[in-house]
Each structure stands twice: as C-alpha cells, then as structure tokens.
Amino acid sequence: MRKVLAVRSVSLTLAATLGLGGLILPSLTMPAAHATNKAGELIKYLNPVPEKKHYLNEGQDRLIKTRKFKSVAVDGAQPVFNKEIGLFAAIPTEKIGETALIDSILAKPNISGISVTIPWKVLEPKEDEFNWQPLDALLKQLEPSGKSLILRVSTCGLDTVPAGYVAPPAAASSDEDKKVEEKKPEETKAEDKKDGDKKDAEAKAEAPKKPAPNLESDTPAWVYAGDVKYMEYPGKDGKQHLMPIFWDTAYLAKWSNFITELGEKYDKHPGIHSIGITGGGVAGGTLVVPDMTGTKVNYDALSKTLTTDHKMSQRQLVEHWKYVADLFPKAFTTARLNFDVSAPTNGRAGQDTLDEITDYLIYRYGQRVYLTRQGVNDGKHGFDNYRVIIKFHPDTFTGYQLTDKVDAEGFEKIAKNAPVDGISFVELPSSTVEKATTDEVLNKSLDELRSKLGYQIVSQKITFDEKLKPGAKLKASFSFVNLGAATPLKPHREFDKDIASSYKIQMEFRDEAGKTIAASWHTPTPPTNQWQAGKPIAWEEELKMPPLKPGKYSVYVSLIDIDTSRKIQMLNGIAGKPVPESAIAAGALQITE
C-alpha cells in the first residue's frame, strides 16, 4: 500500500535539504562515536569540495603503494561458497528471461550467483501498479542452487528492456491536468480573473515541458506526465532518450515511493545478495551525466545543460546522494545494499564528491552497504578509482564490476589486484563466463581470481581434552588460516549501523546417535574480523561447558552467527584433502563419572 505520509513530506524535507529557493541547509550526520577518523579525514568530511585546493589524501596514497597481499597456499584447497563472496554473472537486461542461459551459468561451481539491472518502467509500468514477475522468476530460478542475486534498478542510460516486454500506453495527462480539465467554465473564469493576465516568466521558464511521446526512457512514462523535470540525451542507439533530473523533488517523491514498495516486497528474501543504491545514476550506478557516446564533446554539452538549466553543482549532488542513501536503509532493514564507486562527474571535483558520499554511507551504515568499483575495463590500477574500496574494505565487503572489454591479460592483472584491494565479489559479463568454458587461459585466470575472493578459511588443527569431569572447563586450542583477500565480517547492528564484528566458534556435542545434545560458544582470539591472510590465527581457550551427562560425545566445530544461526562454510584441513563443511568433526570427548 502506498505510503501517503512519505509522499506529502518528501517535498518539504528535500526543499530544506537541497536548499531550493534559498540557502542550502544540509542535514549532516556525524560519524558514529566508534568510527575513528584522522584529523585530515574529518576536515575533508566537513568540507569535502574545496573550491581552490584539492584534497589529495596522501595517507591513502601511501596505503596503496605499501599494502601487499601475503598469499598462503594449502595443498588441495578449493574456494568455498558463502553468500557474500565469489563470482557473479551479469545477465544482460534483454536476456533475463532466458532460463536456459541462466540455468547453465548457475550450474557452474565457480559462480556464486547473478546480477541484473532492470529499468524502473518494467517494474512499475503504471503508478502504484507493480510488475514483480521478472524479479520473482529470477529468484525462483536461483532457489535450487542456493545462489543469490545482485539487483540494480535503472532510471536512465540502460536503453533496453527484457525480451518480450511491452510498455503500457503513456497517460494523456497527469492527475492535476485532469482536475483542470474537469473544472466548470465559471470556476476557470473566476480563477483567470483572480490571477489576471500577467504571466510569471520565471515560473514559465522553469516549468517542465511535456516530453515527446516517442522518446524512450528507463523511467516510466507516467512519471514525466507530472511536474518532473527532465533532460534529453543521445542514447547508444543514436536516438534521443529522456532522463529525469535526479535532484528534482517531484521526481524523488515518486522514486522514494517505489523504493519503499521494493523494500516491502524483497527486504527479507534469502535470495538477495544486495540491492543497488541509486537515485537516478546512469544504468543504476552513480554517474549523473548520461554520456552514452563516450565523447568529450557530448559529455561537456550534457554537463553544461545540467549545470546551466538545472543548477547542478557538487554540493547539490552530495546532498542528493545523501538523501537517496537514507531512503534505502529505511526500506531495506535486513537486505544488504550496494553502492557503485564511480565519481558522479568527471574531474577532481567529482572524486571529492564521491569521497564525501561514501564517507557518509559507511560511517553511518557500515556493513549494511557493500561497495563496488563499477566499470572496470582493464587491469590498470589507478589511485582515484580504487582508493575508496581500499579505505573501507575492513568495514564492509567490496567488489569489482567488470565490462566485456577486459581481455585475457587484463584478467590476469585483475586476479593479482583483487587480493591487494581486499575484494570479496566480482561481477563479470555472462558472455565471459560462457567463453571460459572453452578458453583454457581465461578459465585459469577466473579460477585464480575466485580462489582469493573474500574469506577462505581452512581449519588446520583443533585439540581439546579427551576426558572431562562434569562441570569442569574444557581446555582447547584452535588453528586456522585464511587464504582469501578479506576477513570474515559478521554484521552487528548498533542503531542504524552494522559494525564489522566477529563470528563465534561453536563447539557442538552430539551423542552416539548423532543427535546434538548441547553446544558452547566463544569469541575467538583474534576475532574473525582480524583474520587476515598470511597472519597466524591460533589461540587457546578454557571453555565453560554446558551440562552433559557422563558418556561419549562427538565434537563438531563451526563458525556461526548467533543472531541468525547461519554457519560459515570452511575447508576442513585437519586430515587429508581439504573439503568444504559448515561443521567440522574435531574428535571425541568422554564425560567421566
């Protein structure tokens, strides 16, 4: 059901936040008390877009130059499957209905799921009328494999729809237009007399024109029928397309209503990996200038139009993205979110804007938001494009989104860069996944990339007292190794923020029939969010035992999220070839009389 209150309040909130008609009054939320910033970072956070001097962030420069990934090898180790990590095949929008293609991709053991971008107009073809069928079908197709979906919704720049989709006829006029048409002649005459013949030139200049009915857009046609401001741009097909002005309050009211409905429908769905945060970025991303031609002349012309006619500024973009950033966590209290790390505009100013937006997101929401470096075309590793994910990978999971321009050499370099950047997941074109079936070199590069993504935990040794008296503490020792680029980050909710914390070690005691009788839990030392590759992970513990009757028990060890009862997949390397398990048989315990 539509949230009427949200619709009525959004314009007032945005008018203040975006400074419409007067001074900009940003609603700045300071980082949580536990988030520690260096002085330079805090100054930049409060004043992120300097007019004359550029913030170079030399500390992060040094971090990129000095950080190294300490690779560790375990004979026979294979990548494990966990929801947050792995390779995801990006399905082209026009092919999301091709079940045979998707089934063949999901059948590949090195693929953890799929990612799709769907135009808004497909999901809400008419106001308050939702078409969830494409999403429901994809999620149902994922169920048997247990794999997951990365979802983005586009409002411009995608310029394509799923095969077989037919757009509904555009509305002839908005509700307000209909009210005017339905007025009695005497009412209209009275209003004309009251208003007089004087025209407000400024209001007329700013009032949006009705778009030509033959122009395409990822945004539904009914959105443009109201007071939403828009701009035309040349698409990849050479035709003119429409995009809404993303900071327009009339547009954002409609967009926020859609996000609320999307959250009510899919927030707790187990098949969701993450939902892309966007308020109108190109193709569901962050870039706000829809340069589909890739030419400087076209980009400059569109940027000038946005700046001159629609008052685009870096401060406007920062406040717009902060507003949008707050929409998604309210709509999705359970599902993870995903923010594409690309500057909204070209140049130094755009990078500074990106810094403030990502600072706001992660300092406020923490591990609720994943970060993705979008549009990776090759193996080159620059400073600006990657410093954000390097900065925040200790706080949340980070990823790459590769394009079809990456060649074999590029994949080889990316496989080396990903562990250094702490990458946990990678989206790659479905065509690349299919090509790897017959391309041995490419397949090897993908396997190398997959083997280091996220956390890859191997149990090496677990020991404990074999005999114990009732009520006594159990002396135990543990030894693990992490082969992956990231640490196991367990989200812990504090107010609106998920803090990256530690999973617990569960010791499960089963009787001779295999039935679980009791369990004990403790936080490992060091905690799992500090389990870095190349560093020893070993500790000893005296564990308080649950009540157990005398007898023999089998002991199983797991990494577990106590809040959700989810067990992390690990490799059991205690004896023989490492095999993936969620509960590792560690030996037997005898409770004596």
C-alpha positions as CSV (number, residue, x, y, z in Angstrom):
1,M,0.0,0.0,0.0
2,R,1.3,3.5,-0.9
3,K,2.9,5.4,2.0
4,V,0.8,8.7,1.7
5,L,2.7,10.4,4.5
6,A,6.0,9.8,2.8
7,V,4.7,11.4,-0.4
8,R,3.5,14.5,1.4
9,S,6.6,15.0,3.5
10,V,9.3,14.4,1.0
11,S,9.0,17.7,-0.9
12,L,9.2,19.7,2.3
13,T,12.2,17.6,3.5
14,L,14.0,18.0,0.2
15,A,13.2,21.6,-0.1
16,A,15.2,22.2,3.1
17,T,17.9,19.7,2.4
18,L,18.6,20.7,-1.2
19,G,18.2,24.4,-0.5
20,L,15.5,25.1,-3.0
21,G,14.6,28.7,-3.2
22,G,17.3,29.7,-0.7
23,L,20.2,28.7,1.3
24,I,21.3,25.1,1.3
25,L,20.8,23.6,4.7
26,P,22.4,20.1,4.5
27,S,21.3,17.6,7.1
28,L,24.8,16.4,8.1
29,T,25.0,13.3,10.2
30,M,28.3,13.0,12.0
31,P,30.1,9.7,12.0
32,A,29.2,7.3,14.9
33,A,31.2,7.6,18.1
34,H,33.1,4.4,17.4
35,A,34.2,5.4,13.9
36,T,37.7,6.9,14.3
37,N,38.8,9.5,11.7
38,K,42.2,11.1,11.3
39,A,42.1,14.9,11.5
40,G,42.6,15.3,7.8
41,E,39.8,12.9,7.0
42,L,37.4,14.7,9.4
43,I,38.3,18.1,7.9
44,K,37.6,16.7,4.4
45,Y,34.3,15.2,5.7
46,L,33.1,18.5,6.8
47,N,34.4,20.4,3.8
48,P,34.6,17.9,1.0
49,V,34.6,20.0,-2.1
50,P,37.2,22.8,-1.7
51,E,37.0,25.5,-4.4
52,K,40.7,26.2,-4.8
53,K,42.7,23.4,-3.2
54,H,42.3,19.7,-3.9
55,Y,42.3,17.1,-1.1
56,L,44.9,14.6,-2.3
57,N,44.7,12.3,0.7
58,E,48.4,11.4,0.9
59,G,47.8,8.9,3.7
60,Q,45.7,6.7,1.3
61,D,48.3,7.2,-1.4
62,R,50.9,5.6,0.9
63,L,48.5,2.8,1.8
64,I,48.1,1.8,-1.9
65,K,51.8,1.9,-2.5
66,T,52.8,-0.1,0.6
67,R,50.0,-2.6,1.1
68,K,50.7,-6.2,0.0
69,F,48.7,-9.4,-0.1
70,K,50.5,-12.2,1.7
71,S,49.4,-15.3,-0.2
72,V,49.2,-18.6,1.6
73,A,48.8,-21.9,-0.1
74,V,47.2,-25.1,1.2
75,D,47.6,-28.2,-1.0
76,G,44.2,-29.3,-2.4
77,A,42.3,-26.2,-1.2
78,Q,39.3,-25.2,-3.4
79,P,37.2,-22.0,-3.0
80,V,34.3,-22.3,-0.6
81,F,30.8,-21.0,-1.2
82,N,29.5,-18.2,1.1
83,K,26.7,-15.8,0.2
84,E,28.7,-12.6,0.3
85,I,31.7,-13.7,-1.8
86,G,32.5,-15.1,-5.2
87,L,31.9,-14.6,-9.0
88,F,28.5,-13.2,-10.2
89,A,27.5,-13.4,-13.8
90,A,26.0,-10.2,-15.1
91,I,23.0,-11.1,-17.2
92,P,22.1,-8.5,-20.0
93,T,18.7,-7.0,-19.4
94,E,17.3,-8.3,-22.6
95,K,18.3,-11.8,-21.6
96,I,16.9,-12.1,-18.1
97,G,14.1,-14.2,-19.3
98,E,16.3,-16.8,-21.0
99,T,16.1,-19.5,-18.4
100,A,18.3,-22.0,-20.2
101,L,21.2,-19.5,-20.3
102,I,20.8,-18.7,-16.6
103,D,20.5,-22.4,-15.6
104,S,23.7,-23.2,-17.5
105,I,25.5,-20.4,-15.7
106,L,24.2,-21.3,-12.3
107,A,25.3,-24.9,-12.8
108,K,28.9,-23.8,-12.9
109,P,30.5,-24.4,-9.5
110,N,32.7,-21.3,-9.6
111,I,29.7,-19.0,-10.0
112,S,28.0,-17.7,-6.8
113,G,25.1,-16.0,-8.4
114,I,23.9,-13.5,-11.0
115,S,23.5,-9.7,-11.2
116,V,20.9,-7.9,-13.2
117,T,19.8,-4.3,-13.9
118,I,16.2,-3.7,-14.7
119,P,14.6,-0.4,-15.9
120,W,12.2,1.1,-13.4
121,K,9.5,1.3,-16.1
122,V,9.4,-2.5,-16.2
123,L,8.7,-2.9,-12.5
124,E,6.2,0.0,-12.2
125,P,4.7,0.5,-15.6
126,K,1.8,2.4,-14.1
127,E,1.7,4.4,-10.9
128,D,1.0,2.1,-8.0
129,E,0.8,-0.9,-10.3
130,F,3.8,-3.2,-9.9
131,N,5.1,-5.9,-12.2
132,W,7.3,-8.1,-10.0
133,Q,7.2,-11.0,-12.4
134,P,10.8,-10.6,-13.8
135,L,12.3,-10.5,-10.3
136,D,10.1,-13.3,-8.9
137,A,11.0,-15.5,-11.8
138,L,14.8,-14.9,-11.3
139,L,14.6,-15.5,-7.6
140,K,12.7,-18.7,-8.0
141,Q,15.2,-19.9,-10.6
142,L,18.0,-19.3,-8.0
143,E,16.4,-21.3,-5.2
144,P,17.5,-24.8,-6.1
145,S,21.2,-23.8,-6.2
146,G,21.1,-21.6,-3.1
147,K,22.8,-18.9,-5.1
148,S,21.9,-15.2,-4.9
149,L,21.0,-12.1,-6.9
150,I,22.6,-8.6,-7.1
151,L,19.8,-6.2,-8.2
152,R,20.0,-2.7,-9.6
153,V,17.1,-0.6,-10.9
154,S,17.9,1.9,-13.7
155,T,16.2,5.2,-14.3
156,C,18.2,6.2,-17.4
157,G,21.0,5.1,-19.7
158,L,20.2,1.4,-19.9
159,D,18.1,1.9,-23.0
160,T,16.9,-1.7,-23.2
161,V,14.2,-3.9,-21.8
162,P,13.7,-7.6,-21.2
163,A,12.8,-9.5,-24.4
164,G,9.1,-9.6,-24.8
165,Y,8.3,-6.6,-22.7
166,V,5.6,-4.3,-24.0
167,A,5.3,-0.8,-22.5
168,P,1.8,0.4,-21.5
169,P,0.4,3.4,-23.3
170,A,1.5,6.7,-21.9
171,A,-1.0,8.6,-19.8
172,A,-2.6,11.5,-21.7
173,S,-2.2,13.9,-18.8
174,S,-1.4,14.0,-15.1
175,D,-4.0,13.9,-12.4
176,E,-3.5,17.7,-11.9
177,D,-4.2,18.2,-15.6
178,K,-7.4,16.1,-15.4
179,K,-8.6,18.3,-12.5
180,V,-8.1,21.4,-14.6
181,E,-10.0,19.8,-17.5
182,E,-12.9,18.8,-15.2
183,K,-13.4,22.3,-13.8
184,K,-16.6,24.1,-14.7
185,P,-16.3,27.2,-17.0
186,E,-17.3,29.6,-14.3
187,E,-14.6,28.2,-12.0
188,T,-12.0,28.7,-14.6
189,K,-13.2,32.2,-15.4
190,A,-13.1,33.2,-11.7
191,E,-9.5,31.9,-11.4
192,D,-8.4,33.7,-14.5
193,K,-9.9,36.9,-13.2
194,K,-8.1,36.4,-9.8
195,D,-4.7,35.6,-11.4
196,G,-5.1,38.2,-14.1
197,D,-3.4,38.2,-17.4
198,K,0.1,38.7,-16.1
199,K,2.4,35.7,-16.7
200,D,5.2,34.7,-14.5
201,A,8.1,34.5,-16.9
202,E,10.4,32.9,-14.4
203,A,7.9,30.2,-13.5
204,K,7.2,29.6,-17.1
205,A,10.8,29.2,-17.9
206,E,11.3,26.7,-15.1
207,A,8.2,24.7,-15.7
208,P,8.9,21.3,-17.3
209,K,7.7,20.7,-20.8
210,K,5.7,17.6,-21.6
211,P,8.1,15.1,-23.2
212,A,7.6,13.9,-26.7
213,P,5.7,10.6,-26.6
214,N,8.1,8.8,-28.8
215,L,11.2,9.3,-26.6
216,E,12.3,6.3,-24.7
217,S,13.4,6.3,-21.0
218,D,14.2,3.8,-18.3
219,T,11.9,5.8,-16.1
220,P,8.1,5.1,-16.5
221,A,6.2,7.4,-18.8
222,W,3.7,8.3,-16.1
223,V,6.5,9.9,-14.1
224,Y,7.1,12.5,-16.8
225,A,3.3,13.3,-17.0
226,G,3.5,15.3,-13.8
227,D,5.8,18.1,-12.8
228,V,9.1,16.2,-13.1
229,K,11.9,18.0,-14.7
230,Y,13.9,16.1,-17.3
231,M,16.6,16.3,-20.0
232,E,17.1,14.7,-23.4
233,Y,20.3,12.9,-24.3
234,P,21.5,10.8,-27.3
235,G,21.4,7.1,-26.5
236,K,23.7,4.3,-27.6
237,D,21.2,3.6,-30.4
238,G,21.6,7.1,-31.8
239,K,18.1,8.2,-30.8
240,Q,17.1,10.8,-28.3
241,H,16.2,9.5,-24.8
242,L,14.8,11.1,-21.6
243,M,16.3,11.2,-18.1
244,P,14.7,12.7,-15.0
245,I,16.6,15.4,-13.2
246,F,17.7,13.3,-10.2
247,W,17.6,16.1,-7.6
248,D,14.1,17.3,-8.6
249,T,11.8,17.0,-5.6
250,A,8.8,15.9,-7.7
251,Y,10.9,13.0,-9.2
252,L,12.4,12.0,-5.8
253,A,8.9,11.7,-4.2
254,K,7.9,9.2,-6.8
255,W,11.2,7.3,-6.7
256,S,11.1,7.1,-2.9
257,N,7.7,5.6,-3.0
258,F,8.9,2.9,-5.5
259,I,11.9,2.1,-3.2
260,T,9.6,1.7,-0.3
261,E,7.4,-0.8,-2.2
262,L,10.5,-2.7,-3.4
263,G,11.8,-3.0,0.2
264,E,8.4,-4.3,1.4
265,K,8.5,-6.9,-1.3
266,Y,12.1,-8.2,-1.1
267,D,13.8,-6.9,2.0
268,K,13.9,-10.3,3.8
269,H,14.2,-12.5,0.7
270,P,17.1,-15.0,1.2
271,G,18.0,-15.0,-2.4
272,I,19.1,-11.3,-2.4
273,H,22.8,-10.7,-2.3
274,S,22.5,-6.9,-2.4
275,I,20.3,-4.1,-3.7
276,G,22.0,-1.2,-5.7
277,I,21.7,2.2,-4.1
278,T,20.8,4.8,-6.8
279,G,18.6,7.8,-7.1
280,G,19.0,8.2,-10.8
281,G,22.5,7.4,-11.7
282,V,23.2,6.1,-15.2
283,A,22.3,2.4,-15.6
284,G,21.6,2.1,-11.9
285,G,25.0,3.5,-10.9
286,T,26.4,6.8,-9.6
287,L,27.3,8.8,-12.7
288,V,24.8,11.5,-13.3
289,V,25.8,12.7,-16.8
290,P,24.3,10.2,-19.4
291,D,27.1,10.3,-21.9
292,M,26.3,7.2,-23.9
293,T,28.6,8.2,-26.8
294,G,31.8,8.3,-24.8
295,T,32.9,11.6,-26.5
296,K,34.1,14.7,-24.6
297,V,32.0,17.0,-26.8
298,N,28.8,15.2,-25.8
299,Y,29.7,14.9,-22.1
300,D,30.6,18.6,-21.9
301,A,27.3,19.6,-23.6
302,L,25.2,17.4,-21.3
303,S,27.1,18.6,-18.3
304,K,26.6,22.2,-19.3
305,T,22.8,21.7,-19.7
306,L,22.6,20.1,-16.2
307,T,24.6,22.9,-14.7
308,T,23.0,25.9,-16.5
309,D,19.4,24.8,-16.9
310,H,19.1,22.5,-13.8
311,K,21.5,24.1,-11.3
312,M,23.7,21.0,-11.0
313,S,26.6,21.6,-8.5
314,Q,28.9,19.3,-6.5
315,R,27.0,20.4,-3.3
316,Q,23.7,19.6,-5.0
317,L,25.0,16.1,-5.9
318,V,26.3,15.4,-2.4
319,E,23.0,16.4,-0.8
320,H,21.0,14.4,-3.4
321,W,23.0,11.3,-2.8
322,K,22.8,11.6,1.0
323,Y,19.1,11.9,0.7
324,V,18.9,8.8,-1.5
325,A,21.3,7.0,0.7
326,D,18.9,7.3,3.6
327,L,16.0,6.0,1.6
328,F,17.4,2.6,1.0
329,P,18.3,1.6,4.6
330,K,14.9,2.6,5.7
331,A,13.3,0.4,3.0
332,F,15.7,-2.5,3.4
333,T,16.4,-3.1,7.1
334,T,17.6,-6.7,6.5
335,A,19.0,-7.0,3.0
336,R,22.5,-5.7,2.2
337,L,22.8,-2.7,-0.1
338,N,25.4,-2.0,-2.7
339,F,26.9,1.4,-3.8
340,D,28.8,1.8,-7.0
341,V,32.1,3.6,-6.5
342,S,32.3,5.9,-9.5
343,A,32.5,9.7,-9.4
344,P,29.2,11.4,-10.2
345,T,31.0,13.7,-12.6
346,N,34.4,13.8,-14.3
347,G,37.4,15.5,-12.8
348,R,38.8,16.2,-9.3
349,A,35.6,17.8,-8.0
350,G,33.6,14.7,-8.9
351,Q,36.1,12.5,-7.0
352,D,35.9,14.7,-3.9
353,T,32.1,14.4,-4.1
354,L,32.4,10.6,-4.3
355,D,34.6,10.7,-1.2
356,E,32.0,12.5,0.9
357,I,29.2,10.4,-0.3
358,T,31.0,7.1,0.6
359,D,32.2,8.5,3.9
360,Y,28.6,9.3,4.8
361,L,27.4,5.9,3.7
362,I,29.9,3.8,5.5
363,Y,30.4,5.9,8.6
364,R,26.6,5.9,9.1
365,Y,25.5,2.5,7.9
366,G,28.7,0.4,8.0
367,Q,28.4,-3.2,6.7
368,R,24.8,-2.7,5.6
369,V,26.3,-1.2,2.5
370,Y,28.7,-3.0,0.1
371,L,30.9,-1.0,-2.2
372,T,31.5,-1.9,-5.9
373,R,34.1,-0.5,-8.2
374,Q,32.0,-0.1,-11.4
375,G,33.1,-0.2,-15.0
376,V,36.4,-2.0,-14.7
377,N,37.7,-2.2,-18.3
378,D,41.2,-3.5,-17.8
379,G,43.9,-4.4,-15.4
380,K,45.2,-0.9,-14.8
381,H,45.1,0.2,-11.2
382,G,44.8,3.9,-10.7
383,F,44.6,5.9,-7.4
384,D,41.2,7.6,-7.6
385,N,39.2,4.7,-8.8
386,Y,40.3,2.3,-6.1
387,R,41.2,4.3,-3.0
388,V,37.6,4.2,-1.7
389,I,37.3,0.4,-1.7
390,I,40.8,0.1,-0.2
391,K,39.9,2.5,2.5
392,F,36.7,0.8,3.5
393,H,37.3,-3.0,2.9
394,P,38.0,-3.5,6.7
395,D,34.5,-2.2,7.3
396,T,32.4,-3.9,4.7
397,F,32.6,-6.2,1.7
398,T,33.8,-4.7,-1.6
399,G,33.6,-5.8,-5.2
400,Y,34.5,-5.2,-8.9
401,Q,32.1,-4.9,-11.8
402,L,33.9,-5.9,-15.0
403,T,33.0,-4.9,-18.5
404,D,33.3,-7.1,-21.7
405,K,36.4,-5.0,-22.6
406,V,38.6,-6.9,-20.2
407,D,40.9,-9.2,-22.2
408,A,43.0,-12.3,-21.0
409,E,45.9,-10.1,-20.0
410,G,43.5,-7.8,-18.1
411,F,42.0,-10.8,-16.2
412,E,45.5,-11.9,-15.2
413,K,46.2,-8.5,-13.7
414,I,42.8,-8.2,-12.0
415,A,43.4,-11.6,-10.4
416,K,46.6,-10.0,-8.8
417,N,45.0,-6.7,-7.9
418,A,41.8,-8.1,-6.3
419,P,43.6,-9.6,-3.2
420,V,45.6,-6.4,-2.7
421,D,42.3,-4.4,-2.7
422,G,40.6,-6.8,-0.3
423,I,37.9,-7.7,-2.9
424,S,35.1,-10.2,-1.9
425,F,32.9,-10.4,-5.0
426,V,33.3,-9.8,-8.7
427,E,30.5,-9.2,-11.3
428,L,31.6,-10.3,-14.8
429,P,29.7,-10.4,-18.1
430,S,27.8,-13.7,-18.7
431,S,29.5,-13.8,-22.1
432,T,32.8,-14.1,-20.3
433,V,31.5,-16.9,-18.1
434,E,30.4,-18.8,-21.3
435,K,33.7,-18.1,-23.1
436,A,35.7,-19.5,-20.2
437,T,34.1,-22.9,-20.9
438,T,36.3,-23.3,-24.0
439,D,39.1,-20.8,-23.3
440,E,41.6,-22.6,-21.0
441,V,43.7,-19.4,-20.3
442,L,40.6,-17.4,-19.4
443,N,39.2,-20.2,-17.2
444,K,42.6,-20.4,-15.3
445,S,42.5,-16.7,-14.7
446,L,38.9,-16.9,-13.3
447,D,39.9,-19.8,-11.1
448,E,42.8,-17.8,-9.8
449,L,40.6,-14.8,-9.2
450,R,37.9,-16.8,-7.4
451,S,40.4,-18.6,-5.1
452,K,41.3,-15.4,-3.4
453,L,38.0,-13.6,-3.2
454,G,36.5,-12.8,0.2
455,Y,37.4,-15.1,3.1
456,Q,38.6,-18.6,2.5
457,I,39.0,-20.2,6.0
458,V,40.8,-23.5,6.5
459,S,40.8,-25.3,9.8
460,Q,44.3,-26.7,10.4
461,K,44.3,-28.1,13.9
462,I,41.8,-28.4,16.8
463,T,42.7,-30.1,20.0
464,F,40.9,-30.4,23.4
465,D,40.9,-32.6,26.5
466,E,39.6,-36.1,25.6
467,K,38.3,-36.7,29.1
468,L,36.5,-34.3,31.3
469,K,34.6,-34.4,34.6
470,P,31.1,-32.8,34.7
471,G,31.3,-29.1,35.5
472,A,35.0,-28.7,34.6
473,K,36.2,-26.3,31.9
474,L,37.4,-27.7,28.6
475,K,41.0,-26.8,27.6
476,A,41.0,-26.4,23.8
477,S,43.3,-24.9,21.1
478,F,42.5,-23.8,17.6
479,S,44.5,-23.1,14.5
480,F,43.1,-21.7,11.2
481,V,44.4,-20.0,8.1
482,N,42.7,-17.5,5.8
483,L,43.6,-17.9,2.1
484,G,41.3,-15.0,0.9
485,A,41.6,-11.3,0.4
486,A,39.0,-10.3,3.1
487,T,38.3,-11.1,6.7
488,P,35.1,-12.8,7.9
489,L,33.0,-9.7,8.8
490,K,30.0,-10.5,11.0
491,P,27.5,-7.6,11.0
492,H,26.4,-6.4,14.4
493,R,23.6,-3.8,14.4
494,E,24.0,-0.7,16.5
495,F,21.2,1.8,15.8
496,D,21.3,2.3,12.0
497,K,24.8,0.9,11.6
498,D,26.2,-2.6,11.2
499,I,29.6,-2.8,12.8
500,A,32.0,-5.3,11.4
501,S,32.4,-7.7,14.3
502,S,33.3,-11.4,14.9
503,Y,31.6,-14.7,14.3
504,K,31.7,-17.1,17.2
505,I,33.2,-20.5,17.5
506,Q,30.5,-23.1,18.2
507,M,31.5,-26.5,19.8
508,E,28.6,-28.8,19.2
509,F,28.3,-32.1,21.3
510,R,26.5,-34.9,19.7
511,D,25.6,-38.3,21.2
512,E,26.4,-41.7,19.7
513,A,23.1,-41.5,17.7
514,G,24.3,-38.2,16.1
515,K,21.8,-36.0,18.0
516,T,23.0,-32.6,19.2
517,I,22.8,-32.6,23.0
518,A,24.4,-29.3,23.8
519,A,26.8,-26.6,22.5
520,S,29.2,-23.9,23.7
521,W,30.2,-20.6,22.1
522,H,33.1,-18.2,22.4
523,T,34.6,-15.4,20.5
524,P,37.9,-16.4,19.0
525,T,41.1,-14.5,19.8
526,P,41.8,-12.8,17.5
527,P,38.2,-12.1,16.4
528,T,37.3,-13.2,12.9
529,N,37.2,-9.6,11.5
530,Q,41.0,-9.6,12.1
531,W,41.7,-13.0,10.4
532,Q,44.0,-11.7,7.7
533,A,45.7,-13.8,5.1
534,G,49.4,-14.6,5.9
535,K,49.0,-14.0,9.6
536,P,48.8,-16.8,12.2
537,I,45.3,-17.5,13.5
538,A,45.8,-19.6,16.7
539,W,44.6,-19.4,20.3
540,E,44.0,-21.4,23.4
541,E,40.8,-21.2,25.5
542,E,39.3,-22.7,28.7
543,L,35.7,-23.1,27.8
544,K,32.8,-23.2,30.2
545,M,30.9,-26.4,29.3
546,P,27.2,-26.9,29.1
547,P,25.7,-29.6,31.4
548,L,26.5,-33.1,29.9
549,K,25.7,-36.5,31.4
550,P,28.5,-39.0,31.5
551,G,29.1,-40.6,28.2
552,K,30.9,-40.3,24.9
553,Y,30.2,-37.3,22.6
554,S,31.4,-36.3,19.1
555,V,32.6,-32.7,18.9
556,Y,31.9,-30.5,15.8
557,V,33.3,-27.0,15.4
558,S,31.6,-24.3,13.4
559,L,31.9,-20.5,12.7
560,I,28.4,-19.2,13.5
561,D,26.4,-16.1,13.5
562,I,24.4,-16.5,16.8
563,D,21.8,-13.9,15.7
564,T,20.8,-15.8,12.6
565,S,22.1,-19.3,13.3
566,R,24.0,-19.1,10.0
567,K,27.1,-21.3,9.8
568,I,30.0,-20.2,7.6
569,Q,31.4,-22.6,5.1
570,M,35.0,-23.6,5.8
571,L,37.6,-26.0,4.5
572,N,38.3,-28.9,6.8
573,G,42.0,-29.3,6.5
574,I,42.6,-31.3,9.7
575,A,43.1,-34.6,7.9
576,G,43.6,-35.3,4.2
577,K,42.4,-33.1,1.3
578,P,40.5,-30.0,2.5
579,V,36.8,-30.3,1.9
580,P,34.1,-27.7,2.4
581,E,32.0,-28.1,5.5
582,S,29.9,-26.0,7.8
583,A,30.6,-28.2,10.9
584,I,34.0,-29.8,11.2
585,A,34.4,-33.1,13.0
586,A,37.1,-32.4,15.6
587,G,37.2,-35.6,17.7
588,A,35.5,-37.2,20.6
589,L,35.0,-36.2,24.2
590,Q,34.4,-38.5,27.2
591,I,32.5,-37.1,30.1
592,T,33.5,-39.2,33.1
593,E,31.6,-40.0,36.3
